[in-house]
């Protein structure tokens, strides 16, 4: 993990207190990857706000024995992106915990990068729900997911 956070660009709408909190935890905001699992999967968040989170993940290294993108890797990408959005919605002094994730796999990917776009569909006081579309390099939908997070006080 990096010791110094990047300067959030215009695509990152992350409040300074959130940056400070994650910096103290040793989280590299250039990846905002969901911890060690996200790092191993190669997840990179490229846009983040409470309403929309976008990230990528390589297919290579995340394949099942037949050479196809592993469905669990797609689910991990989706949960990471939705959780980042829920955490940003929750705000200071609160955190998000995933309580329900479902995934429907529509087609396979065998190479390149997949991109996940998490879009808020419900942002409440105690819960937040995100729809996550995972697409391949040609923009074809690979997986559709929905994540609900419980929002808790620290």
C-alpha positions as CSV (number, residue, x, y, z in Angstrom):
1,X,0.0,0.0,0.0
2,X,1.2,3.5,-0.8
3,X,2.1,5.9,1.9
4,X,0.9,9.1,0.2
5,X,-2.5,9.5,-1.3
6,X,-2.9,10.9,-4.8
7,X,-4.4,14.2,-5.4
8,X,-8.0,13.3,-6.3
9,X,-8.7,14.4,-9.8
10,X,-12.0,15.9,-11.1
11,X,-13.5,12.3,-11.4
12,X,-13.0,11.8,-7.6
13,X,-15.6,13.5,-5.4
14,X,-14.1,12.3,-2.2
15,X,-14.3,14.6,0.9
16,X,-11.0,15.5,2.6
17,X,-12.0,13.8,5.8
18,X,-12.6,10.5,4.0
19,X,-9.2,10.9,2.3
20,X,-7.6,11.5,5.7
21,X,-9.4,8.5,7.3
22,X,-8.3,6.1,4.6
23,X,-4.8,7.5,4.5
24,X,-4.4,6.7,8.2
25,X,-5.5,3.2,7.5
26,X,-2.9,2.9,4.8
27,X,-5.3,2.6,1.9
28,X,-3.9,3.7,-1.5
29,X,-6.6,6.0,-3.0
30,X,-5.0,5.6,-6.4
31,X,-6.5,2.1,-6.4
32,X,-9.3,2.4,-3.8
33,X,-9.4,-1.2,-4.5
34,X,-11.2,-2.8,-1.6
35,X,-8.1,-4.0,0.2
36,X,-5.8,-6.8,-0.6
37,X,-8.4,-8.8,-2.6
38,X,-8.9,-5.8,-4.9
39,X,-5.2,-5.4,-5.3
40,X,-4.8,-9.0,-6.2
41,X,-7.6,-8.8,-8.7
42,X,-6.1,-5.6,-10.2
43,X,-9.2,-3.4,-9.6
44,X,-8.7,0.3,-10.2
45,X,-11.3,2.9,-9.4
46,X,-11.2,5.7,-12.0
47,X,-14.3,7.7,-10.9
48,X,-15.9,7.9,-7.5
49,X,-18.9,9.8,-6.1
50,X,-21.9,8.8,-4.0
51,X,-24.0,8.6,-7.2
52,X,-21.6,6.8,-9.6
53,X,-18.4,4.7,-9.2
54,X,-16.4,3.4,-12.2
55,X,-13.6,0.9,-12.1
56,X,-11.7,-1.6,-14.2
57,X,-10.2,-5.0,-13.8
58,X,-8.0,-7.1,-16.1
59,X,-9.4,-10.4,-17.3
60,X,-5.9,-12.0,-17.3
61,X,-5.1,-13.4,-13.9
62,X,-8.8,-13.5,-13.0
63,X,-9.9,-16.5,-15.2
64,X,-11.4,-19.8,-14.3
65,X,-9.8,-23.0,-15.7
66,X,-11.6,-22.6,-19.1
67,X,-9.9,-19.3,-19.7
68,X,-13.1,-17.2,-19.0
69,X,-13.4,-14.4,-16.6
70,X,-14.3,-15.9,-13.2
71,X,-17.8,-15.0,-12.1
72,X,-16.5,-14.4,-8.6
73,X,-14.0,-11.9,-9.9
74,X,-16.9,-10.0,-11.6
75,X,-18.8,-10.1,-8.3
76,X,-15.8,-8.8,-6.4
77,X,-15.5,-5.9,-8.8
78,X,-19.2,-5.1,-8.4
79,X,-19.1,-5.3,-4.6
80,X,-16.0,-3.1,-4.5
81,X,-17.5,-0.4,-6.7
82,X,-20.9,-0.4,-5.0
83,X,-19.3,-0.4,-1.6
84,X,-17.1,2.7,-2.4
85,X,-20.3,4.5,-3.5
86,X,-22.2,3.5,-0.4
87,X,-19.2,4.5,1.8
88,X,-19.1,7.9,0.1
89,X,-22.9,8.3,0.6
90,X,-22.7,7.3,4.3
91,X,-20.3,10.1,5.0
92,X,-18.0,10.9,7.9
93,X,-18.2,8.7,11.0
94,X,-20.1,6.0,9.1
95,X,-19.2,2.9,7.1
96,X,-20.9,0.6,4.6
97,X,-21.3,-3.2,5.0
98,X,-22.5,-5.3,2.0
99,X,-25.6,-7.3,3.0
100,X,-26.9,-8.6,-0.3
101,X,-25.1,-9.1,-3.6
102,X,-26.6,-10.8,-6.7
103,X,-25.0,-11.3,-10.1
104,X,-26.3,-12.5,-13.4
105,X,-23.6,-13.5,-15.9
106,X,-24.7,-12.8,-19.5
107,X,-21.5,-13.6,-21.5
108,X,-17.9,-14.4,-21.1
109,X,-14.7,-12.4,-21.4
110,X,-11.4,-14.0,-22.2
111,X,-9.0,-11.0,-22.5
112,X,-8.6,-7.3,-22.0
113,X,-10.2,-5.2,-19.3
114,X,-13.7,-5.2,-17.9
115,X,-15.3,-2.0,-16.7
116,X,-17.8,-1.8,-13.9
117,X,-20.2,1.1,-13.5
118,X,-22.0,1.3,-10.1
119,X,-25.0,3.6,-10.2
120,X,-27.0,4.4,-7.0
121,X,-30.6,3.3,-7.1
122,X,-31.4,4.0,-3.5
123,X,-29.5,6.2,-1.0
124,X,-31.2,6.1,2.4
125,X,-30.1,6.8,6.0
126,X,-29.5,3.1,6.9
127,X,-29.1,1.4,3.5
128,X,-27.9,2.1,0.0
129,X,-28.4,0.0,-3.1
130,X,-26.3,0.1,-6.3
131,X,-26.8,-1.4,-9.7
132,X,-23.5,-2.4,-11.3
133,X,-23.0,-3.2,-15.0
134,X,-19.8,-4.9,-16.0
135,X,-18.9,-4.7,-19.6
136,X,-16.0,-5.9,-21.8
137,X,-13.7,-3.8,-24.0
138,X,-16.4,-3.7,-26.8
139,X,-19.0,-2.3,-24.3
140,X,-20.9,-5.6,-24.2
141,X,-22.5,-6.4,-20.9
142,X,-20.8,-9.3,-19.2
143,X,-22.5,-9.2,-15.8
144,X,-25.4,-7.4,-14.1
145,X,-25.2,-7.0,-10.3
146,X,-27.1,-5.4,-7.5
147,X,-25.5,-4.6,-4.2
148,X,-27.3,-3.4,-1.0
149,X,-25.1,-2.1,1.8
150,X,-26.1,-1.4,5.4
151,X,-24.9,2.0,6.6
152,X,-23.5,1.9,10.2
153,X,-22.1,4.4,12.6
154,X,-18.4,3.9,13.6
